Amino acid sequence: MNSFLSSVLPAPEDPVLSVYFASREDPSPVKLNLSGGSYRTEEGKPLVLFSRWSQNKEYLPLDGLADFNKLSAKLFLGDDSPASKEDRVVTIQCLSGTGSLRVGAEFLAKHHQERVVFVSNQTWGTIPKFSIWRVCMLEDLGAAPSGAIVVLQACAHNPTGVDPTLDQWEQIRKIVRSKSLLPFFDNAYQGFASGSLDIDAQAVRMFVADGAQSFAKNMGLYGERIGALTIVCISKDVARKVHSQVLLVVRPMYLSPHIHGASIVTTILKKSFLRFSRIVSMRQQLYDALQARGTPGDWSHINKQIGMFSFTGLNEMQVRFIAKEYHIYMTYDGRISMAGLSSKTVLQLADAIHAAVTQIA
């Protein structure tokens, strides 16, 4: 009866999960996994920002916690957003990162005629790619068919840590508008690029289009899977219709989102106390440590990049050398999570990078 299971082929190796499993199987007491985007304390422990458990355990409605949705849209679009004041914004609570994108994609698949989707190269490991900022990015977008969907990361680009400037965003916006492209923003790292929630939302507010938010990373709620999908419509009447159709997408997918994490985010947004300067400090400490060791090469890109991640510039052979000899794990393209470092482990990483660069071509 289960003979068909014998013919099931193994899934392709995931570039991030494979590193995680290799790290998990490493018995070394000093191992360090920098492949994922989890924020860590100086002691290497998961960061806990909020510890009070939500008292209400009832089901949420299909669109989630009302206060959460209102505050999410405010964080995304700003206090003085005309779209919000005119009640033409639809925001629903979703299941964090790709969950919000999935709901948006399902809605677009049903109601948007153009099926072509552009995503940046590089992008997340789960998504196949237009060139990130350079002249050819504008060429790629300029060659896109009218109405194509363009997925843009709002700030702190993952995995490169390189964002367009505001002038470059304006050039992108002009092409998007002239080609009637549909911008779909992923906003997972608001607050991690500049340290300012408002500055990090400038690109989104420039477009005032639709977007997906994730509070897993910017609020340390990885296990809660909290996110939001926000769609800006042309009128209040259109927003009402869009809201009803998005709920039809949600109902067979998961019905009711999580209440606990939404309550935490709502409380945090009401208190507005987030500060994430530590990642900037880790970048500077790593740069200083490499300079102190006289590590060959120009490492200024570590400070120039922003957000949780950094492309070190290490090649795959050097990455494998570091994993074997120093028990430090990163994706094979040399990407590391700056949020996983501490003042102690940053020195360990600098030693490993120095050895890899000087010993492995």
N, C-alpha and C positions, 0 to 999 in steps of 0.2 A: 504493500500500500504506500510506503514511503520511499519506494525505489527512485522516484524522481529526484529526491534530495541528493542522491549520490552523483547526479550529473550537474549539480550546482557548482559553478566556477567561483574561485575566490575573487573578492572585490579588488579593484586596483588599489595599490598602496596609497594611502593618504599621506601627503608630505608633512603634515603636522602631527597626525595621530601616530605615525610610525616612529617619530622621534620621541613622542610621549611614552610609547610602549618600551622603547629601548632604554629610556631613562628609568622607567619603573622596574625593569629587570636588572638594572645596575645595582650591585650590593654596596657600592662605595658610600661611606658615611659623608663624604664631602661633595657628592654629586649635586649638580645645579642644572635645572631644566629651564631654559630661556625660550622655549619654542612657543608657548602659549601666552595669551594676553591677560593673565591673572595678576592682579595687583598684590604685592607682598609688603610686609612690614620689614623693619631693619633686622628682625629675628628670622625672616624668611617665612613667617606665618601669614595665612590669608588675612587681609584687612577687614575688620568688622566695623562698619560705620554706625550701625544702629542695632540695638539688641532687644528692644521691647517687642514682644510678639503681639500681632494683631488679635483682638478679642473676637471680632466678628468672623464667623466661619461659614456664613451663608453663601449660596451661589451668587455670583455677580451676573448682571444682565449681559447679553451678547456683546455689547460694545464696551463693557468694563466699568470701572469705577469713575463716576462722573467728575469728581474733583481732580482725579488723576488726569483725565483727558483734558480738562480745562487748563490745568497747570502745564501739561506737556505742550499744548499748542502755544501757550504763552512763552514758554522757554524757547521754543523753536522759532516762533514768528516775531516775538518781541511784545512789550507792553502796549505799544501804540499801533499795532497792526490794523490797518483799515479792514482787511479781510475778516479779522476776528470781530471787530466792532460791528461789521455789517452782517454777522451771523452766516457767513458763507464758507466757513471752515468745518470740515468733518474730521474728527479725531476719534479713533477707537483704540482701546488697549489691545495689544497683541502679545505674542510670545517671543519677545526680545528680537535679537539680530535678524537672522534669515526668516523668522516667523512673520515679522512685520512686512518684509519684502515679499514673502510668499503670498500673504493676503492681498497686497497691492498688485502682485503679478496675476493672481487669479482674477481679480476684478478687471484688470486691463485686458486679459485674455478674452473676457466675455463682452467687453464694451468698447475696446479700442481696435480699430480696423488694422492698423499697421502692426505686424508681428515681429519686426526686426528690433533687436535690443542690443545696444552698445554698452560694454563695460570696459573699465580701464585696464591697461596692461602696464604694470602689474596690478593684480587685485587679490582678493581673498582666495585661498587655495581651493575653495569649494565652487568657484565660478570661472568658466572658461572665457575675449579681451579686446579699446582703442588705446593708442599710446598715451602715457601720462604726459604732463605738460612738456611740450616742446612744439616746434612748428608743425610736425606731422600729426599732432593731436588735432589741431585746427583743420588740417587736410582731411583727416579721417572723418571728423564731424561734418565738414563741408561736402564730403562724398556720400553722406548718409541719405537714405531716401526720406522724403518729406513725411513727417509724422512718426519717425522712428523714436523709440524710447531710449533715453540716455541715462544710465545709472551713474551718479556722481557721488563721491564721498565728500561730505560737507567740510571736513577739516581733519587734520592729523591722519593723513592718508596711510592706510594699512595695505601693504606692508612697507612702503618706501619711506614714510616719514617726510615726504616732500609735498607741499601744497602749492597750488598756483597763487600768485600775488593777486591783490584786488584788481589791478589793471588786467592781468591775465584772465581772471574770472569774467571781467567785463567783455573781453574779446570772445570768450566762450559763450557768454550770454547772448551776444549779438548774433553769433552763428546759430545758436539754438532757436532764437526768435525768427531769424530770416528763413531758416529751413523748416519752421513749424515743428521742431523736435519737441518731445515731451520729456522734460527733466524729472528724474526720480532720484531724490537725495537720500543717501544712507548717512545717518547722523549719529554714529555710535560713540564718538569721542569728543563731544562738545565739552569744552573746559580743559582738555588735555593738550591742545595746541598752543594757545597763548596764555592759559590760566584764567581767561575771561570768558564766561558763558556767552556774553553779547558779542564780543569780537569774533569768537569761533562760529557764530551764526550769521556773520555778515554775508557770506556767499549765498546761503539759503534765502535770506531776506532780500537779496539782490534779485533773485529769480522769482520769489514768492510763488513757487509751484507746489508740487506735492513731495512728500518725503516720508521716510521711515526713521523712527527713533529707537535707540536701544539704551536702556539704563543699566544693562548688565555691567559694563565696564566703567562708565563714569560715576557709578554709585556703589561699586563693589558688591553687586547683587547677582553674581554669576548663576547661582543655583535657583534663583527665583524666576529667571527667564521673563523679565519685564521689558516691554517695548510698546511703541505706539505707532500707528499709521495716521498721518495727517494729510488731508487732501484739500487744497484751496480751490474753490469753485468760483464761477462767474457771478452767481447770485444765490440768495438764500433759498429760493425754490429749487435750484439745481442741487444745492447742498443737501436738501431734504431727500431728494430722489437718490442721490449718490449714497447717502447714509443707509437707506433702506436696502440698496443693492449690495453694499459691503457686508451687511448683516447676513445676507443670503450666502455669502462666501464663508463667513465664520461659522454659521450654524452646523453644517456637516463636518467641518474641519476639527473643531474642538469645543464648540458650544459656549463654554464659559471660561474666561481667563482667570488667572490666579489672583486671589484677593490679598494675600499677605504681603507680597512684594509691592503691589500697587499701593497699599496703605503706607508702606515704608517710604516709597518715593514721594507720595503726596506730602507726608510729614516733612521730608527733607526739603522739598521745593517750597513749602510754606515757610521754612526757617532760613533757607538760603545761606548755608554755611560751608559749602564745599570749597576746598583749597587743595590744589595738587601741584605744588612747586617742587615736590621731592623728585619727580622724574627729571626735571631740568637739572637738579643737583647731581643725579646719577650720570647724566650725560657729561657734565663738566668733570666729574670725578674720573670717569673712564678716559676721557680725553687727556686729562692731566696725568693719569697713571701711564698711559701709552707714551706721552711726551717724556716723562721721567725715565722710562726704560729705553728711550731712544729707538722706539719701534719704527722700522723703515716705512715710509709712505706718508701721505697727507691724510690725517684723521679729522680734519676740520668738519667733515660732513656729519660727524656724530653730534656736534653742537648745532649745526644748521638744520638738521632734521628735527621734526616735532612729533609730539604724540607719544604713544606707548611703545612704538616699535622703532627699530633702527636697522638699516641695511649696513652691515659692517664692511662689505666689500670682500669678505673671505670667500674663497672658492670651495667646492664640495670636498676636495681632498683635504684642505685645511680644516674644514668643519669636522670631518671624520677623524682627523688626527686629534683635534681638541676633545672630542667625545671619548676616544680611546685612552689618551694619555692624561687628560685632566678631568674627565667625567663631567664635562659641561656640554649640555645639549642645546642645539638650535636647529632651525630648518636648514636644509642642505644648500639653500641659496644665500646663507649667511645672515638671515634675519634673526634678531634677538628682541626679546621683550625687555625694555628698560625698566618696566614696572616690577620685574622679578628680581632686580638687583638690590643689594644693600651696600653700605659702606665697606663691609668686610668682603663680600663676594665680588665686588667690582675689582678689587685688587687681584683676586683669584682669576677673574676673566682676563684682566690685562696681562697677567703672566702667560696665560694660555694663548692669547692672540699674538703676543710677542714671539713665543716659541713657534707657533704655526707659521707666521710670516717669515721668520728667519730660517726655518728648517724645511718648509714645504713650499715649493714654487707654485 
